[in-house]
Amino acid sequence: MYKVKVYVTLRESVLDPQGVAVKDALHTMNYAEVADVRIGKYLELQLEDVANVDERVKEMCEKLLANTVIEDYRFDVEEVVPS
């Protein structure tokens, strides 16, 4: 079994209005040291044993989990040993 952590973020070239709103709110709360905020998604997947885990997760990301036109993604795969 595998545990996969997927991180999806907007590309640097894409405006992030949610991030701007959070940064502005932090500034009004006297957190002036915050220079930038980018909002993203975090997903955890548990996969049964499958060949080519990296290839399968990449396929999932490109078909559903990330909009590859405006988002980048990365993932970490961890093999889970049953206890």
Z-matrix of the N, CA and C atoms (Angstrom, degrees):
N
C 1 1.448
C 2 1.535 1 108.13
N 3 1.317 2 115.72 1 148.58
C 4 1.458 3 121.68 2 -178.63
C 5 1.524 4 110.81 3 -125.89
N 6 1.318 5 114.96 4 143.78
C 7 1.463 6 121.25 5 171.41
C 8 1.521 7 106.07 6 -110.55
N 9 1.328 8 115.64 7 124.44
C 10 1.466 9 120.90 8 -177.21
C 11 1.524 10 109.05 9 -118.17
N 12 1.325 11 116.06 10 128.10
C 13 1.460 12 121.80 11 176.22
C 14 1.521 13 107.33 12 -106.25
N 15 1.333 14 115.90 13 121.19
C 16 1.463 15 121.79 14 -176.99
C 17 1.527 16 108.65 15 -112.70
N 18 1.318 17 116.21 16 130.11
C 19 1.460 18 122.95 17 178.19
C 20 1.523 19 108.49 18 -116.46
N 21 1.335 20 116.75 19 123.06
C 22 1.459 21 122.20 20 -179.30
C 23 1.524 22 107.96 21 -119.70
N 24 1.331 23 116.99 22 126.77
C 25 1.460 24 121.67 23 179.79
C 26 1.520 25 109.88 24 -134.66
N 27 1.328 26 114.95 25 154.23
C 28 1.461 27 119.21 26 174.39
C 29 1.523 28 109.33 27 -66.29
N 30 1.301 29 116.39 28 145.48
C 31 1.468 30 120.34 29 175.46
C 32 1.521 31 109.25 30 -63.29
N 33 1.302 32 116.09 31 151.47
C 34 1.470 33 120.94 32 -178.93
C 35 1.522 34 111.99 33 -57.62
N 36 1.321 35 117.54 34 -31.32
C 37 1.462 36 121.34 35 -177.07
C 38 1.526 37 112.98 36 -78.87
N 39 1.351 38 117.55 37 -5.95
C 40 1.463 39 121.69 38 -177.02
C 41 1.524 40 109.35 39 -100.14
N 42 1.322 41 116.20 40 129.95
C 43 1.459 42 121.66 41 177.35
C 44 1.530 43 109.43 42 -62.96
N 45 1.330 44 116.20 43 137.78
C 46 1.459 45 121.91 44 -179.76
C 47 1.530 46 109.41 45 -117.08
N 48 1.342 47 117.99 46 86.05
C 49 1.466 48 120.15 47 -176.52
C 50 1.530 49 112.98 48 -62.93
N 51 1.323 50 118.42 49 -32.58
C 52 1.468 51 120.15 50 176.25
C 53 1.520 52 110.36 51 -65.28
N 54 1.301 53 116.65 52 -42.45
C 55 1.463 54 121.06 53 178.49
C 56 1.516 55 111.45 54 -62.09
N 57 1.326 56 116.44 55 -41.92
C 58 1.465 57 120.93 56 178.33
C 59 1.531 58 110.16 57 -62.83
N 60 1.328 59 117.12 58 -42.64
C 61 1.466 60 120.96 59 179.72
C 62 1.528 61 110.94 60 -63.06
N 63 1.331 62 117.00 61 -42.14
C 64 1.466 63 120.16 62 178.98
C 65 1.524 64 110.53 63 -66.49
N 66 1.330 65 116.81 64 -42.10
C 67 1.470 66 120.10 65 178.41
C 68 1.526 67 110.43 66 -60.86
N 69 1.319 68 117.00 67 -45.13
C 70 1.466 69 120.69 68 179.14
C 71 1.522 70 111.21 69 -62.10
N 72 1.328 71 116.89 70 -41.21
C 73 1.466 72 120.31 71 178.50
C 74 1.525 73 110.76 72 -63.88
N 75 1.319 74 117.13 73 -41.76
C 76 1.461 75 120.28 74 177.73
C 77 1.524 76 111.26 75 -62.88
N 78 1.320 77 116.37 76 -39.04
C 79 1.472 78 119.74 77 177.92
C 80 1.529 79 110.84 78 -63.24
N 81 1.339 80 117.22 79 -40.31
C 82 1.469 81 119.32 80 179.25
C 83 1.524 82 111.28 81 -69.08
N 84 1.325 83 117.37 82 -18.78
C 85 1.467 84 121.65 83 177.13
C 86 1.527 85 111.12 84 -94.03
N 87 1.339 86 116.81 85 16.01
C 88 1.469 87 123.91 86 177.49
C 89 1.533 88 114.05 87 69.98
N 90 1.322 89 116.78 88 31.87
C 91 1.461 90 121.45 89 171.41
C 92 1.526 91 108.27 90 -106.65
N 93 1.317 92 115.05 91 63.68
C 94 1.462 93 121.71 92 -174.38
C 95 1.529 94 112.72 93 -67.49
N 96 1.326 95 117.67 94 -17.24
C 97 1.467 96 120.29 95 -178.67
C 98 1.526 97 113.08 96 -72.67
N 99 1.333 98 117.87 97 -10.93
C 100 1.471 99 120.92 98 179.39
C 101 1.526 100 108.45 99 -75.13
N 102 1.328 101 116.00 100 114.61
C 103 1.462 102 121.20 101 -176.97
C 104 1.529 103 112.09 102 -89.46
N 105 1.330 104 117.61 103 -33.08
C 106 1.455 105 120.18 104 -177.37
C 107 1.522 106 109.32 105 -159.61
N 108 1.322 107 116.37 106 151.04
C 109 1.462 108 122.54 107 176.14
C 110 1.522 109 107.32 108 -135.05
N 111 1.326 110 115.40 109 132.45
C 112 1.456 111 121.49 110 174.41
C 113 1.525 112 107.03 111 -123.14
N 114 1.319 113 116.61 112 131.43
C 115 1.457 114 122.18 113 -179.44
C 116 1.521 115 108.73 114 -96.60
N 117 1.326 116 116.83 115 139.56
C 118 1.454 117 121.08 116 179.38
C 119 1.515 118 111.51 117 -144.37
N 120 1.324 119 115.20 118 -167.94
C 121 1.460 120 122.34 119 179.43
C 122 1.525 121 109.03 120 -124.71
N 123 1.323 122 114.52 121 146.06
C 124 1.460 123 121.53 122 175.41
C 125 1.521 124 107.54 123 -126.37
N 126 1.315 125 117.19 124 129.42
C 127 1.463 126 121.55 125 179.88
C 128 1.521 127 109.18 126 -129.52
N 129 1.321 128 116.23 127 143.79
C 130 1.465 129 121.82 128 172.39
C 131 1.523 130 108.05 129 -117.04
N 132 1.308 131 115.97 130 127.94
C 133 1.461 132 121.98 131 178.26
C 134 1.522 133 108.84 132 -117.64
N 135 1.299 134 117.10 133 140.61
C 136 1.456 135 121.60 134 170.24
C 137 1.516 136 106.96 135 -112.78
N 138 1.311 137 115.63 136 121.56
C 139 1.457 138 121.17 137 -176.88
C 140 1.515 139 110.48 138 -113.83
N 141 1.306 140 114.88 139 140.15
C 142 1.457 141 120.04 140 171.53
C 143 1.521 142 107.35 141 -67.93
N 144 1.307 143 115.74 142 166.81
C 145 1.461 144 119.41 143 178.42
C 146 1.521 145 109.76 144 -57.27
N 147 1.310 146 114.94 145 126.05
C 148 1.449 147 121.00 146 -178.27
C 149 1.528 148 108.12 147 -147.45
N 150 1.315 149 115.90 148 143.60
C 151 1.462 150 119.41 149 175.97
C 152 1.524 151 108.85 150 -73.21
N 153 1.300 152 117.58 151 149.58
C 154 1.462 153 123.05 152 176.74
C 155 1.532 154 112.57 153 58.10
N 156 1.325 155 116.98 154 54.85
C 157 1.462 156 121.94 155 -178.07
C 158 1.521 157 110.86 156 -56.39
N 159 1.318 158 117.52 157 -48.25
C 160 1.469 159 120.74 158 -178.68
C 161 1.527 160 111.48 159 -57.82
N 162 1.309 161 115.81 160 -44.56
C 163 1.469 162 120.28 161 -179.45
C 164 1.534 163 111.23 162 -64.00
N 165 1.323 164 117.21 163 -41.51
C 166 1.470 165 121.40 164 -179.87
C 167 1.524 166 111.32 165 -66.09
N 168 1.332 167 117.07 166 -42.30
C 169 1.467 168 120.18 167 -179.65
C 170 1.533 169 109.94 168 -68.13
N 171 1.326 170 116.91 169 -40.35
C 172 1.463 171 120.01 170 176.62
C 173 1.523 172 110.22 171 -58.55
N 174 1.305 173 116.46 172 -42.92
C 175 1.463 174 121.74 173 178.63
C 176 1.537 175 110.72 174 -61.80
N 177 1.336 176 116.79 175 -43.75
C 178 1.471 177 120.83 176 178.24
C 179 1.529 178 111.18 177 -61.13
N 180 1.321 179 115.89 178 -43.33
C 181 1.465 180 120.60 179 -179.96
C 182 1.514 181 111.37 180 -62.73
N 183 1.313 182 116.52 181 -45.47
C 184 1.457 183 120.34 182 -175.90
C 185 1.522 184 113.03 183 -73.95
N 186 1.334 185 117.44 184 -26.58
C 187 1.460 186 119.87 185 -179.47
C 188 1.523 187 113.57 186 -90.91
N 189 1.351 188 117.97 187 -29.09
C 190 1.455 189 118.99 188 -173.17
C 191 1.523 190 115.18 189 -140.54
N 192 1.307 191 118.10 190 -47.21
C 193 1.465 192 120.80 191 -167.68
C 194 1.519 193 113.97 192 -73.63
N 195 1.322 194 118.46 193 -26.29
C 196 1.464 195 121.97 194 -179.68
C 197 1.522 196 109.86 195 -132.55
N 198 1.317 197 115.22 196 142.53
C 199 1.463 198 120.80 197 171.77
C 200 1.527 199 105.77 198 -89.97
N 201 1.315 200 116.23 199 97.50
C 202 1.465 201 120.44 200 -170.48
C 203 1.527 202 114.04 201 -68.53
N 204 1.315 203 117.88 202 -6.91
C 205 1.461 204 120.24 203 175.14
C 206 1.531 205 109.83 204 -73.10
N 207 1.339 206 116.46 205 -38.52
C 208 1.468 207 120.09 206 -176.07
C 209 1.531 208 113.79 207 -121.84
N 210 1.338 209 117.44 208 -4.08
C 211 1.460 210 119.68 209 -176.83
C 212 1.522 211 111.43 210 -125.63
N 213 1.331 212 114.48 211 148.87
C 214 1.458 213 122.23 212 170.37
C 215 1.518 214 107.53 213 -106.17
N 216 1.319 215 116.36 214 158.21
C 217 1.453 216 119.78 215 176.70
C 218 1.519 217 109.10 216 -142.80
N 219 1.317 218 113.52 217 157.32
C 220 1.461 219 121.13 218 170.34
C 221 1.518 220 106.16 219 -148.04
N 222 1.314 221 116.37 220 160.69
C 223 1.454 222 119.47 221 -179.84
C 224 1.520 223 110.84 222 -149.08
N 225 1.333 224 114.11 223 153.75
C 226 1.452 225 122.45 224 176.07
C 227 1.526 226 107.59 225 -119.98
N 228 1.309 227 115.95 226 134.51
C 229 1.473 228 121.29 227 179.63
C 230 1.522 229 108.30 228 -111.17
N 231 1.331 230 115.17 229 130.93
C 232 1.455 231 121.40 230 178.62
C 233 1.527 232 107.75 231 -126.34
N 234 1.308 233 116.32 232 128.03
C 235 1.464 234 119.56 233 177.13
C 236 1.519 235 108.60 234 -81.35
N 237 1.324 236 115.75 235 128.01
C 238 1.463 237 121.83 236 -177.71
C 239 1.520 238 107.66 237 -100.32
N 240 1.323 239 115.29 238 124.00
C 241 1.450 240 120.66 239 178.34
C 242 1.526 241 108.68 240 -95.45
N 243 1.329 242 117.66 241 122.13
C 244 1.467 243 119.55 242 179.56
C 245 1.529 244 111.36 243 -59.49
N 246 1.321 245 115.21 244 141.10
C 247 1.471 246 117.95 245 -178.84
C 248 1.506 247 113.04 246 -93.53
